[in-house]
Amino acid sequence: MLSQESRNQIDRETAKYPAEQKQSAVMAALAIMQAERGWLSTETIGDVAAYLGMAPVAVYEVASFYNMYDLAPVGKYKITVCTNLPCALSGGVHAADYLKQKLGVDFNETTTDGKFTLKEGECMGACGDAPVMLVNNVRMCSFMQPGQIDRLLEECT
């Protein structure tokens, strides 16, 4: 079930579109639900689908396509490392390897304390700032060398 607060937020998003096209707010609805619940379970995806009048598989297709949506629980801090070609050529792979070693996890894994989840991401639109990382889908971190990565991890306490 969607909470009243999430229904209100989704209604504000659907109001931006003609009534017969309320499914256009699916990305916003998924973001709202993920913010509320921490991740998007099959049940949550079904709730969004029902609320927007869509087939659950259509909502799942959106949720599974974009890496900002989490289809499984994640740590308190989700760090997404861009490994697309420009970042890879500018140290993105090395930054990812450093994080893997430092956290003791691989991509799509969460530290045993539940604090960090490491994800591999595609282009974040900041190729000139490579290597680039995104924290919890909202904080872009640029020029991430080992020293900067250490500071970032210290901040996430």
GURO-945921 format. One record per residue (C-alpha): residue in one letter; x, y, z. Coordinates in nm, 4 decimals. Example, Ala and Ser with C-alpha at 12.3 -4.5 7.8 and 13.67 -1.06 7.14 Angstrom:
2
<pt><r>A</r><c1>1.2300</c1><c2>-0.4500</c2><c3>0.7800</c3></pt>
<pt><r>S</r><c1>1.3670</c1><c2>-0.1060</c2><c3>0.7140</c3></pt>
This chain:
157
<pt><r>M</r><c1>0.0000</c1><c2>0.0000</c2><c3>0.0000</c3></pt>
<pt><r>L</r><c1>0.1147</c1><c2>0.3510</c2><c3>-0.0770</c3></pt>
<pt><r>S</r><c1>0.1178</c1><c2>0.5872</c2><c3>0.2187</c3></pt>
<pt><r>Q</r><c1>-0.1002</c1><c2>0.8959</c2><c3>0.2031</c3></pt>
<pt><r>E</r><c1>0.2119</c1><c2>1.1124</c2><c3>0.1864</c3></pt>
<pt><r>S</r><c1>0.3528</c1><c2>0.9201</c2><c3>-0.1104</c3></pt>
<pt><r>R</r><c1>0.0138</c1><c2>0.9288</c2><c3>-0.2872</c3></pt>
<pt><r>N</r><c1>0.0072</c1><c2>1.3075</c2><c3>-0.2387</c3></pt>
<pt><r>Q</r><c1>0.3585</c1><c2>1.3398</c2><c3>-0.3813</c3></pt>
<pt><r>I</r><c1>0.2782</c1><c2>1.1138</c2><c3>-0.6779</c3></pt>
<pt><r>D</r><c1>-0.0427</c1><c2>1.3092</c2><c3>-0.7396</c3></pt>
<pt><r>R</r><c1>0.1642</c1><c2>1.6301</c2><c3>-0.7625</c3></pt>
<pt><r>E</r><c1>0.3811</c1><c2>1.4597</c2><c3>-1.0246</c3></pt>
<pt><r>T</r><c1>0.0913</c1><c2>1.3169</c2><c3>-1.2270</c3></pt>
<pt><r>A</r><c1>-0.0745</c1><c2>1.6611</c2><c3>-1.2300</c3></pt>
<pt><r>K</r><c1>0.2077</c1><c2>1.7733</c2><c3>-1.4600</c3></pt>
<pt><r>Y</r><c1>0.0706</c1><c2>1.5509</c2><c3>-1.7385</c3></pt>
<pt><r>P</r><c1>-0.2654</c1><c2>1.5127</c2><c3>-1.9125</c3></pt>
<pt><r>A</r><c1>-0.4914</c1><c2>1.2784</c2><c3>-1.7119</c3></pt>
<pt><r>E</r><c1>-0.4707</c1><c2>1.0045</c2><c3>-1.9759</c3></pt>
<pt><r>Q</r><c1>-0.0884</c1><c2>1.0149</c2><c3>-1.9562</c3></pt>
<pt><r>K</r><c1>-0.0352</c1><c2>0.9893</c2><c3>-1.5808</c3></pt>
<pt><r>Q</r><c1>0.1988</c1><c2>0.6939</c2><c3>-1.6401</c3></pt>
<pt><r>S</r><c1>0.4491</c1><c2>0.9584</c2><c3>-1.7544</c3></pt>
<pt><r>A</r><c1>0.5146</c1><c2>1.0173</c2><c3>-1.3831</c3></pt>
<pt><r>V</r><c1>0.6438</c1><c2>0.6618</c2><c3>-1.3328</c3></pt>
<pt><r>M</r><c1>1.0060</c1><c2>0.7658</c2><c3>-1.2788</c3></pt>
<pt><r>A</r><c1>0.9088</c1><c2>1.0259</c2><c3>-1.0224</c3></pt>
<pt><r>A</r><c1>0.6750</c1><c2>0.7791</c2><c3>-0.8513</c3></pt>
<pt><r>L</r><c1>0.9541</c1><c2>0.5227</c2><c3>-0.8253</c3></pt>
<pt><r>A</r><c1>1.1909</c1><c2>0.7836</c2><c3>-0.6802</c3></pt>
<pt><r>I</r><c1>0.9276</c1><c2>0.8845</c2><c3>-0.4246</c3></pt>
<pt><r>M</r><c1>0.8712</c1><c2>0.5264</c2><c3>-0.3180</c3></pt>
<pt><r>Q</r><c1>1.2413</c1><c2>0.4483</c2><c3>-0.3008</c3></pt>
<pt><r>A</r><c1>1.2968</c1><c2>0.7548</c2><c3>-0.0800</c3></pt>
<pt><r>E</r><c1>1.0190</c1><c2>0.6346</c2><c3>0.1492</c3></pt>
<pt><r>R</r><c1>1.1064</c1><c2>0.2639</c2><c3>0.1633</c3></pt>
<pt><r>G</r><c1>1.4790</c1><c2>0.2583</c2><c3>0.0898</c3></pt>
<pt><r>W</r><c1>1.4480</c1><c2>0.0294</c2><c3>-0.2135</c3></pt>
<pt><r>L</r><c1>1.1874</c1><c2>-0.0973</c2><c3>-0.4622</c3></pt>
<pt><r>S</r><c1>1.0475</c1><c2>-0.4390</c2><c3>-0.3794</c3></pt>
<pt><r>T</r><c1>0.8239</c1><c2>-0.6305</c2><c3>-0.6185</c3></pt>
<pt><r>E</r><c1>0.5325</c1><c2>-0.5313</c2><c3>-0.3976</c3></pt>
<pt><r>T</r><c1>0.6247</c1><c2>-0.1623</c2><c3>-0.4158</c3></pt>
<pt><r>I</r><c1>0.6580</c1><c2>-0.1811</c2><c3>-0.7940</c3></pt>
<pt><r>G</r><c1>0.3137</c1><c2>-0.3433</c2><c3>-0.8061</c3></pt>
<pt><r>D</r><c1>0.1701</c1><c2>-0.0674</c2><c3>-0.5854</c3></pt>
<pt><r>V</r><c1>0.3111</c1><c2>0.2010</c2><c3>-0.8159</c3></pt>
<pt><r>A</r><c1>0.1772</c1><c2>0.0158</c2><c3>-1.1193</c3></pt>
<pt><r>A</r><c1>-0.1712</c1><c2>-0.0108</c2><c3>-0.9704</c3></pt>
<pt><r>Y</r><c1>-0.1725</c1><c2>0.3546</c2><c3>-0.8699</c3></pt>
<pt><r>L</r><c1>-0.0661</c1><c2>0.4712</c2><c3>-1.2147</c3></pt>
<pt><r>G</r><c1>-0.2859</c1><c2>0.2214</c2><c3>-1.4039</c3></pt>
<pt><r>M</r><c1>0.0101</c1><c2>0.0403</c2><c3>-1.5574</c3></pt>
<pt><r>A</r><c1>0.1121</c1><c2>-0.3221</c2><c3>-1.5929</c3></pt>
<pt><r>P</r><c1>0.3596</c1><c2>-0.4165</c2><c3>-1.3176</c3></pt>
<pt><r>V</r><c1>0.6062</c1><c2>-0.5409</c2><c3>-1.5796</c3></pt>
<pt><r>A</r><c1>0.6068</c1><c2>-0.1961</c2><c3>-1.7448</c3></pt>
<pt><r>V</r><c1>0.7003</c1><c2>-0.0326</c2><c3>-1.4140</c3></pt>
<pt><r>Y</r><c1>0.9627</c1><c2>-0.3024</c2><c3>-1.3502</c3></pt>
<pt><r>E</r><c1>1.1147</c1><c2>-0.2332</c2><c3>-1.6935</c3></pt>
<pt><r>V</r><c1>1.1704</c1><c2>0.1295</c2><c3>-1.5927</c3></pt>
<pt><r>A</r><c1>1.2997</c1><c2>0.0415</c2><c3>-1.2456</c3></pt>
<pt><r>S</r><c1>1.5419</c1><c2>-0.2184</c2><c3>-1.3778</c3></pt>
<pt><r>F</r><c1>1.6716</c1><c2>-0.0007</c2><c3>-1.6627</c3></pt>
<pt><r>Y</r><c1>1.7992</c1><c2>0.2937</c2><c3>-1.4586</c3></pt>
<pt><r>N</r><c1>2.0725</c1><c2>0.2374</c2><c3>-1.2011</c3></pt>
<pt><r>M</r><c1>1.9356</c1><c2>0.5002</c2><c3>-0.9627</c3></pt>
<pt><r>Y</r><c1>1.6609</c1><c2>0.2574</c2><c3>-0.8641</c3></pt>
<pt><r>D</r><c1>1.7462</c1><c2>-0.0167</c2><c3>-0.6178</c3></pt>
<pt><r>L</r><c1>1.5686</c1><c2>-0.3494</c2><c3>-0.6588</c3></pt>
<pt><r>A</r><c1>1.7287</c1><c2>-0.4913</c2><c3>-0.3457</c3></pt>
<pt><r>P</r><c1>1.8182</c1><c2>-0.3362</c2><c3>-0.0108</c3></pt>
<pt><r>V</r><c1>2.1305</c1><c2>-0.1191</c2><c3>-0.0135</c3></pt>
<pt><r>G</r><c1>2.3573</c1><c2>0.0199</c2><c3>0.2553</c3></pt>
<pt><r>K</r><c1>2.3142</c1><c2>0.3563</c2><c3>0.4196</c3></pt>
<pt><r>Y</r><c1>2.5555</c1><c2>0.4951</c2><c3>0.1603</c3></pt>
<pt><r>K</r><c1>2.5286</c1><c2>0.3732</c2><c3>-0.1972</c3></pt>
<pt><r>I</r><c1>2.8427</c1><c2>0.4673</c2><c3>-0.3879</c3></pt>
<pt><r>T</r><c1>2.8147</c1><c2>0.4389</c2><c3>-0.7642</c3></pt>
<pt><r>V</r><c1>3.1418</c1><c2>0.4542</c2><c3>-0.9552</c3></pt>
<pt><r>C</r><c1>3.1365</c1><c2>0.5549</c2><c3>-1.3202</c3></pt>
<pt><r>T</r><c1>3.3304</c1><c2>0.3021</c2><c3>-1.5246</c3></pt>
<pt><r>N</r><c1>3.2171</c1><c2>0.4235</c2><c3>-1.8648</c3></pt>
<pt><r>L</r><c1>3.5026</c1><c2>0.4721</c2><c3>-2.1103</c3></pt>
<pt><r>P</r><c1>3.6033</c1><c2>0.8356</c2><c3>-2.0343</c3></pt>
<pt><r>C</r><c1>3.6061</c1><c2>0.7705</c2><c3>-1.6589</c3></pt>
<pt><r>A</r><c1>3.7742</c1><c2>0.4321</c2><c3>-1.7070</c3></pt>
<pt><r>L</r><c1>4.0518</c1><c2>0.5969</c2><c3>-1.9076</c3></pt>
<pt><r>S</r><c1>4.0904</c1><c2>0.8630</c2><c3>-1.6399</c3></pt>
<pt><r>G</r><c1>4.1174</c1><c2>0.6297</c2><c3>-1.3406</c3></pt>
<pt><r>G</r><c1>3.7608</c1><c2>0.5156</c2><c3>-1.2823</c3></pt>
<pt><r>V</r><c1>3.8564</c1><c2>0.1484</c2><c3>-1.2793</c3></pt>
<pt><r>H</r><c1>4.1432</c1><c2>0.2190</c2><c3>-1.0380</c3></pt>
<pt><r>A</r><c1>3.9082</c1><c2>0.4178</c2><c3>-0.8133</c3></pt>
<pt><r>A</r><c1>3.6608</c1><c2>0.1289</c2><c3>-0.8177</c3></pt>
<pt><r>D</r><c1>3.9356</c1><c2>-0.1199</c2><c3>-0.7351</c3></pt>
<pt><r>Y</r><c1>4.0526</c1><c2>0.1008</c2><c3>-0.4492</c3></pt>
<pt><r>L</r><c1>3.6988</c1><c2>0.1183</c2><c3>-0.3090</c3></pt>
<pt><r>K</r><c1>3.6551</c1><c2>-0.2583</c2><c3>-0.3448</c3></pt>
<pt><r>Q</r><c1>3.9761</c1><c2>-0.3158</c2><c3>-0.1506</c3></pt>
<pt><r>K</r><c1>3.8965</c1><c2>-0.0505</c2><c3>0.1102</c3></pt>
<pt><r>L</r><c1>3.5391</c1><c2>-0.1678</c2><c3>0.1723</c3></pt>
<pt><r>G</r><c1>3.6006</c1><c2>-0.5394</c2><c3>0.1226</c3></pt>
<pt><r>V</r><c1>3.3134</c1><c2>-0.5747</c2><c3>-0.1229</c3></pt>
<pt><r>D</r><c1>3.2642</c1><c2>-0.6073</c2><c3>-0.4974</c3></pt>
<pt><r>F</r><c1>3.0110</c1><c2>-0.4300</c2><c3>-0.7156</c3></pt>
<pt><r>N</r><c1>2.6504</c1><c2>-0.4989</c2><c3>-0.6078</c3></pt>
<pt><r>E</r><c1>2.7590</c1><c2>-0.5959</c2><c3>-0.2587</c3></pt>
<pt><r>T</r><c1>2.7052</c1><c2>-0.4316</c2><c3>0.0791</c3></pt>
<pt><r>T</r><c1>2.9524</c1><c2>-0.4176</c2><c3>0.3642</c3></pt>
<pt><r>T</r><c1>2.8736</c1><c2>-0.6492</c2><c3>0.6547</c3></pt>
<pt><r>D</r><c1>2.7846</c1><c2>-0.3524</c2><c3>0.8757</c3></pt>
<pt><r>G</r><c1>2.5238</c1><c2>-0.2416</c2><c3>0.6189</c3></pt>
<pt><r>K</r><c1>2.6912</c1><c2>0.0944</c2><c3>0.5767</c3></pt>
<pt><r>F</r><c1>2.8127</c1><c2>0.0897</c2><c3>0.2162</c3></pt>
<pt><r>T</r><c1>2.6868</c1><c2>-0.0606</c2><c3>-0.1085</c3></pt>
<pt><r>L</r><c1>2.9141</c1><c2>-0.0383</c2><c3>-0.4115</c3></pt>
<pt><r>K</r><c1>2.7613</c1><c2>-0.0055</c2><c3>-0.7572</c3></pt>
<pt><r>E</r><c1>2.9024</c1><c2>0.0275</c2><c3>-1.1048</c3></pt>
<pt><r>G</r><c1>2.7481</c1><c2>0.3094</c2><c3>-1.3028</c3></pt>
<pt><r>E</r><c1>2.7350</c1><c2>0.4361</c2><c3>-1.6547</c3></pt>
<pt><r>C</r><c1>2.8005</c1><c2>0.7892</c2><c3>-1.7723</c3></pt>
<pt><r>M</r><c1>2.7127</c1><c2>1.0536</c2><c3>-1.5171</c3></pt>
<pt><r>G</r><c1>2.7699</c1><c2>1.3425</c2><c3>-1.7552</c3></pt>
<pt><r>A</r><c1>3.0855</c1><c2>1.4720</c2><c3>-1.5902</c3></pt>
<pt><r>C</r><c1>3.3574</c1><c2>1.3154</c2><c3>-1.8054</c3></pt>
<pt><r>G</r><c1>3.5924</c1><c2>1.6099</c2><c3>-1.7535</c3></pt>
<pt><r>D</r><c1>3.5816</c1><c2>1.5486</c2><c3>-1.3775</c3></pt>
<pt><r>A</r><c1>3.6756</c1><c2>1.1796</c2><c3>-1.3958</c3></pt>
<pt><r>P</r><c1>3.6877</c1><c2>0.9610</c2><c3>-1.2060</c3></pt>
<pt><r>V</r><c1>3.3363</c1><c2>1.0387</c2><c3>-1.0868</c3></pt>
<pt><r>M</r><c1>3.1247</c1><c2>0.8829</c2><c3>-0.8131</c3></pt>
<pt><r>L</r><c1>2.7683</c1><c2>0.9379</c2><c3>-0.7041</c3></pt>
<pt><r>V</r><c1>2.6640</c1><c2>0.8990</c2><c3>-0.3399</c3></pt>
<pt><r>N</r><c1>2.3017</c1><c2>0.8022</c2><c3>-0.2734</c3></pt>
<pt><r>N</r><c1>2.2003</c1><c2>0.9237</c2><c3>-0.6195</c3></pt>
<pt><r>V</r><c1>2.2369</c1><c2>1.2886</c2><c3>-0.5163</c3></pt>
<pt><r>R</r><c1>2.5966</c1><c2>1.3835</c2><c3>-0.4383</c3></pt>
<pt><r>M</r><c1>2.8393</c1><c2>1.3930</c2><c3>-0.7296</c3></pt>
<pt><r>C</r><c1>3.2045</c1><c2>1.3537</c2><c3>-0.6346</c3></pt>
<pt><r>S</r><c1>3.4714</c1><c2>1.4444</c2><c3>-0.8905</c3></pt>
<pt><r>F</r><c1>3.8415</c1><c2>1.3707</c2><c3>-0.9398</c3></pt>
<pt><r>M</r><c1>3.8195</c1><c2>1.0757</c2><c3>-0.6978</c3></pt>
<pt><r>Q</r><c1>4.1732</c1><c2>0.9652</c2><c3>-0.6243</c3></pt>
<pt><r>P</r><c1>4.2580</c1><c2>0.7538</c2><c3>-0.3160</c3></pt>
<pt><r>G</r><c1>4.2944</c1><c2>1.0567</c2><c3>-0.0854</c3></pt>
<pt><r>Q</r><c1>3.9572</c1><c2>1.1979</c2><c3>-0.1880</c3></pt>
<pt><r>I</r><c1>3.7997</c1><c2>0.8535</c2><c3>-0.1559</c3></pt>
<pt><r>D</r><c1>3.9378</c1><c2>0.8178</c2><c3>0.1972</c3></pt>
<pt><r>R</r><c1>3.7913</c1><c2>1.1573</c2><c3>0.2910</c3></pt>
<pt><r>L</r><c1>3.4549</c1><c2>1.0625</c2><c3>0.1410</c3></pt>
<pt><r>L</r><c1>3.4426</c1><c2>0.7396</c2><c3>0.3404</c3></pt>
<pt><r>E</r><c1>3.5333</c1><c2>0.9282</c2><c3>0.6590</c3></pt>
<pt><r>E</r><c1>3.2497</c1><c2>1.1746</c2><c3>0.5962</c3></pt>
<pt><r>C</r><c1>3.0050</c1><c2>0.8875</c2><c3>0.5650</c3></pt>
<pt><r>T</r><c1>3.0148</c1><c2>0.7937</c2><c3>0.9325</c3></pt>
